Structure formats: structure tokens, C-alpha cells
Amino acid sequence: MAKKIEKTNENISNLPSEDGNYNLYNIKGDVMYTGEGNIKDRISAHKRDDDKHFTAFTYTLEPSARKRKEIQEKRIKKYKPPLNKQKK
């Protein structure tokens, strides 16, 4: 069962090392990036990347790789995040 968690400025070490989907938001609350994979690893990597400033993130845990890809594709179509490569 997927569980939605909203976080801002959380210590990366407290994030789960489990697979799921996540959104990164700017200060206005716009989705800047949506992704999937290991939550702790992926958000940690984005935090280190100075080009992707984000102030908040949400994530859902989802063990199924197929389901994660489907969720990511739907979010890209819905939010059109500027930091994602748009799928045609």
C-alpha cells in the first residue's frame, strides 16, 4: 500500500531506503521534477545537485517497478515538470 509523505527540510538520513515515487517542489509549490527509485538515494542526489533547487518534496513508497514507471509517466503528463525530459 502506498503511503504519501510530505516533507520539507528533512534530514536525508531519516528518509526510507525503499523504492517509490517522489516530487520535488520549488518555493511557489510548483512540481519541478518527478522521479522514481530508492527514495533516500534519489532525493539525496537531488539535494547535492545545485542546479535543482527545491524547497519541499513528497514521496510514496511503491515496491513494484512497473507501477512506479506508470506513476512517473502520469505525473510527467499531468505536471509537465521543467526538469524532467518530456516524454512524447
PASEBA-1860 file (N, C-alpha, C; in nm, 3 decimals):
! residues 88
1> MAKKIEKT> 0.084/-0.118/0.000/0.000/0.000/0.000/0.088/0.124/0.000 ~ 0.062/0.215/-0.089/0.140/0.338/-0.100/0.101/0.434/0.012 ~ 0.200/0.500/0.067/0.177/0.597/0.172/0.240/0.728/0.131 ~ 0.162/0.835/0.128/0.212/0.965/0.087/0.271/1.036/0.209 ~ 0.390/1.085/0.193/0.460/1.157/0.299/0.501/1.293/0.245 ~ 0.470/1.399/0.314/0.513/1.532/0.273/0.626/1.577/0.364 ~ 0.732/1.627/0.307/0.849/1.666/0.384/0.905/1.797/0.334 ~ 0.961/1.873/0.423/1.038/1.991/0.389/1.158/1.995/0.482
9> NENISNLP> 1.272/2.016/0.426/1.395/2.029/0.504/1.421/1.913/0.600 ~ 1.380/1.795/0.563/1.407/1.679/0.648/1.550/1.632/0.630 ~ 1.608/1.582/0.736/1.740/1.522/0.729/1.733/1.400/0.637 ~ 1.816/1.398/0.536/1.814/1.289/0.437/1.834/1.153/0.504 ~ 1.910/1.150/0.611/1.936/1.022/0.678/1.810/0.960/0.736 ~ 1.704/1.039/0.753/1.577/0.987/0.806/1.484/0.931/0.698 ~ 1.520/0.951/0.572/1.435/0.901/0.464/1.446/0.749/0.452 ~ 1.341/0.683/0.406/1.346/0.538/0.391/1.434/0.496/0.272
17> SEDGNYNL> 1.504/0.387/0.289/1.583/0.330/0.179/1.497/0.228/0.106 ~ 1.381/0.273/0.064/1.286/0.189/-0.006/1.251/0.257/-0.138 ~ 1.197/0.179/-0.230/1.162/0.231/-0.362/1.026/0.298/-0.361 ~ 1.013/0.400/-0.444/0.887/0.472/-0.455/0.896/0.582/-0.559 ~ 0.799/0.671/-0.554/0.792/0.787/-0.642/0.804/0.913/-0.558 ~ 0.854/1.019/-0.620/0.869/1.144/-0.546/0.851/1.263/-0.639 ~ 0.812/1.375/-0.580/0.803/1.503/-0.650/0.889/1.603/-0.575 ~ 0.958/1.689/-0.648/1.036/1.797/-0.591/0.965/1.928/-0.626
25> YNIKGDVM> 0.951/2.018/-0.528/0.876/2.142/-0.545/0.965/2.264/-0.526 ~ 0.935/2.371/-0.598/1.004/2.497/-0.576/0.934/2.574/-0.465 ~ 0.982/2.693/-0.436/0.927/2.773/-0.327/0.781/2.812/-0.350 ~ 0.738/2.819/-0.477/0.599/2.852/-0.509/0.506/2.732/-0.495 ~ 0.562/2.613/-0.478/0.481/2.492/-0.468/0.459/2.422/-0.601 ~ 0.532/2.465/-0.705/0.521/2.401/-0.836/0.609/2.276/-0.839 ~ 0.561/2.171/-0.906/0.641/2.050/-0.923/0.752/2.082/-1.023 ~ 0.876/2.069/-0.978/0.990/2.096/-1.064/1.046/1.967/-1.124
33> YTGEGNIK> 1.027/1.856/-1.054/1.080/1.727/-1.100/0.998/1.617/-1.037 ~ 0.975/1.511/-1.112/0.912/1.392/-1.059/0.998/1.273/-1.097 ~ 1.016/1.182/-1.003/1.104/1.070/-1.029/1.061/0.944/-0.955 ~ 1.141/0.840/-0.973/1.114/0.713/-0.907/1.246/0.645/-0.877 ~ 1.244/0.557/-0.780/1.363/0.483/-0.739/1.375/0.479/-0.588 ~ 1.495/0.452/-0.540/1.520/0.448/-0.397/1.506/0.591/-0.342 ~ 1.410/0.610/-0.254/1.376/0.744/-0.205/1.497/0.815/-0.144 ~ 1.565/0.749/-0.054/1.679/0.811/0.014/1.790/0.846/-0.084
41> DRISAHKR> 1.824/0.752/-0.172/1.932/0.776/-0.269/1.898/0.887/-0.367 ~ 1.779/0.884/-0.421/1.741/0.979/-0.526/1.727/1.121/-0.471 ~ 1.658/1.138/-0.359/1.641/1.272/-0.303/1.775/1.326/-0.254 ~ 1.857/1.240/-0.200/1.991/1.280/-0.157/2.072/1.330/-0.277 ~ 2.063/1.261/-0.388/2.135/1.302/-0.509/2.085/1.438/-0.558 ~ 1.955/1.460/-0.554/1.900/1.588/-0.596/1.942/1.700/-0.502 ~ 1.951/1.673/-0.374/1.994/1.774/-0.277/2.136/1.821/-0.306 ~ 2.221/1.729/-0.354/2.360/1.762/-0.385/2.374/1.839/-0.516
49> DDDKHFTA> 2.275/1.831/-0.602/2.278/1.896/-0.733/2.230/2.041/-0.720 ~ 2.321/2.135/-0.730/2.288/2.276/-0.712/2.194/2.330/-0.819 ~ 2.186/2.265/-0.935/2.101/2.314/-1.043/1.953/2.287/-1.016 ~ 1.923/2.202/-0.921/1.784/2.164/-0.895/1.743/2.210/-0.756 ~ 1.726/2.340/-0.741/1.685/2.393/-0.612/1.540/2.356/-0.586 ~ 1.517/2.291/-0.473/1.380/2.262/-0.435/1.366/2.284/-0.285 ~ 1.246/2.322/-0.245/1.223/2.355/-0.105/1.141/2.250/-0.033 ~ 1.077/2.161/-0.108/0.994/2.058/-0.046/0.986/1.938/-0.139
57> FTYTLEPS> 0.945/1.827/-0.082/0.924/1.708/-0.162/0.817/1.622/-0.098 ~ 0.756/1.540/-0.182/0.662/1.438/-0.135/0.708/1.306/-0.192 ~ 0.672/1.199/-0.125/0.703/1.068/-0.180/0.600/0.966/-0.138 ~ 0.588/0.863/-0.220/0.505/0.747/-0.189/0.592/0.624/-0.207 ~ 0.576/0.530/-0.118/0.650/0.405/-0.129/0.575/0.311/-0.221 ~ 0.645/0.253/-0.316/0.584/0.162/-0.414/0.688/0.058/-0.455 ~ 0.673/-0.067/-0.410/0.773/-0.169/-0.441/0.774/-0.216/-0.587 ~ 0.665/-0.202/-0.659/0.656/-0.252/-0.796/0.723/-0.155/-0.894
65> ARKRKEIQ> 0.826/-0.202/-0.964/0.895/-0.118/-1.063/0.800/-0.076/-1.175 ~ 0.717/-0.166/-1.217/0.621/-0.136/-1.324/0.525/-0.025/-1.282 ~ 0.473/-0.036/-1.161/0.379/0.063/-1.110/0.448/0.199/-1.092 ~ 0.574/0.199/-1.045/0.649/0.324/-1.029/0.665/0.396/-1.162 ~ 0.697/0.322/-1.267/0.712/0.381/-1.401/0.579/0.441/-1.449 ~ 0.470/0.369/-1.425/0.338/0.418/-1.465/0.304/0.549/-1.392 ~ 0.331/0.551/-1.263/0.303/0.670/-1.182/0.387/0.787/-1.231 ~ 0.515/0.763/-1.258/0.603/0.869/-1.305/0.554/0.925/-1.438
73> EKRIKKYK> 0.518/0.840/-1.531/0.470/0.885/-1.661/0.343/0.969/-1.648 ~ 0.251/0.928/-1.560/0.129/1.004/-1.538/0.159/1.141/-1.479 ~ 0.253/1.146/-1.385/0.289/1.273/-1.322/0.358/1.367/-1.422 ~ 0.440/1.314/-1.509/0.507/1.397/-1.610/0.402/1.459/-1.702 ~ 0.305/1.380/-1.743/0.199/1.432/-1.830/0.112/1.535/-1.757 ~ 0.086/1.510/-1.629/-0.002/1.599/-1.552/0.067/1.731/-1.516 ~ 0.188/1.725/-1.462/0.254/1.845/-1.410/0.350/1.912/-1.508 ~ 0.396/1.838/-1.608/0.495/1.889/-1.704/0.612/1.958/-1.633
81> PPLNKQKK> 0.678/1.886/-1.541/0.787/1.947/-1.464/0.903/1.988/-1.555 ~ 0.954/2.109/-1.536/1.057/2.159/-1.627/1.190/2.084/-1.620 ~ 1.218/2.014/-1.514/1.346/1.944/-1.502/1.339/1.799/-1.551 ~ 1.222/1.753/-1.589/1.209/1.620/-1.648/1.220/1.633/-1.800 ~ 1.277/1.534/-1.862/1.274/1.530/-2.008/1.133/1.485/-2.044 ~ 1.065/1.566/-2.119/0.927/1.534/-2.154/0.920/1.413/-2.247 ~ 0.832/1.320/-2.213/0.813/1.202/-2.297/0.710/1.233/-2.403 ~ 0.739/1.192/-2.522/0.648/1.221/-2.633/0.564/1.101/-2.664
END
